Amino acid sequence: MASVSADVSPAVAEQRPVVSDSRTFKRAFQDLRDGWQQRELWLHLGWQDIKQKYRRSVLGPFWITIATGVMALALGLLYSVILDQQMSYFLPYLTVGLIIWTLIQGCILEGSEVFIANEGLIKQLPSALSVHVYRLVWRQLLLFAHNLIIYVILILVFLGSHHLSWSSLMAIPALALLVLNGVWASLLFGIFATRYRDIAPLLNSMVQLLFYVTPIVWTTKVITDRGGKAADRAKLAEINPLYHYLDIIRAPMLGEPQQAYHWYIVIGCTVVGWALALLALRNYRARVPYWV
């Protein structure tokens, strides 16, 4: 018996507890990398989502463009009269704001249900969770591209090429930054809304409220032109971070000057947002399949 225990004890002594790395930042980053490497999958699925939605439709995805254009025209005619704004300025301002807002809204609202909507794939297809997030953001980008047709028409009708300059190219990195934020927002809200199903309707109400407090159908210029205390009140709009997200891409698209602090605020929000998303992915990535 002594010899047996002597033989076993060294093996027991050399054993080490197995530590799972499922809740590490390494696994979180690995999920994002694996999802990106499967881009052929989510690029195809995102495009199929658009085609499936408008299957057997004559105009297909261009119904997206028509719906956005009609809404922009109706709101532009109404609010240009209410706010006493020139149509040549206000309609492009409102339309570009609506196009950008559609992208932001889609990433937040659809992002909150991204894992719930893909329950079957998550349980049956062994892939990274980020695949579903990339697919959603890619789909929103396709919708954004369709709506850009309206922007091109407005440029030709109202603005003209002389209003645009090389600084308008800043809209490209601004869009990339917006997409980067769309990924972390969909990832973060998607994880928590999968665990707590009350978050999705709460976000829906908040986004509707934010639409009215964000300068889309109204402009800060209208308030500042009044002078006095009204001009100071216009600064309250800057408390809303979505105002800065809109400005970094809307201003160059309209050929308007822009302050650098808008970029600083958006970059700061991006860093904080990604930190929270990575923390959520590290802690709850393995639990999402059980929550859906």
FENZI-V600755 format. One record per pair of residues at least 4 apart in sequence whose C-alpha atoms are under 6 Angstrom apart, sorted by the first residue. I is the first residue (numbers start at 0). J is the second residue. If there is no record, write none. Layout:
i=[I/I]
j=[J/J]
//
This chain:
i=[4/8/22/22/23/24/27/27/29/30/31/34/34/34/38/41/41/45/45/47/50/53/62/64/64/64/71/71/74/75/75/78/79/79/85/86/87/90/91/93/93/96/96/100/101/102/104/105/106/106/106/107/109/110/110/111/111/111/111/112/112/113/115/118/120/133/153/154/154/155/162/163/167/167/167/170/170/170/173/173/180/183/183/183/184/185/187/188/191/192/192/192/194/202/209/213/214/219/220/222/222/222/223/226/243/245/246/250/251/268/273/277/279/280]
j=[8/12/281/282/281/281/280/281/33/127/129/127/129/130/42/45/134/134/138/51/54/59/66/68/145/146/75/94/78/79/90/82/83/84/89/90/157/94/95/215/216/100/215/104/105/139/108/109/110/181/185/185/113/185/189/188/189/192/199/116/189/189/291/291/124/137/157/158/159/159/254/254/251/252/254/174/248/251/247/248/269/187/273/276/188/189/276/192/195/196/198/199/290/206/213/242/218/233/224/229/230/233/230/230/261/249/250/255/255/272/277/281/283/284]
//
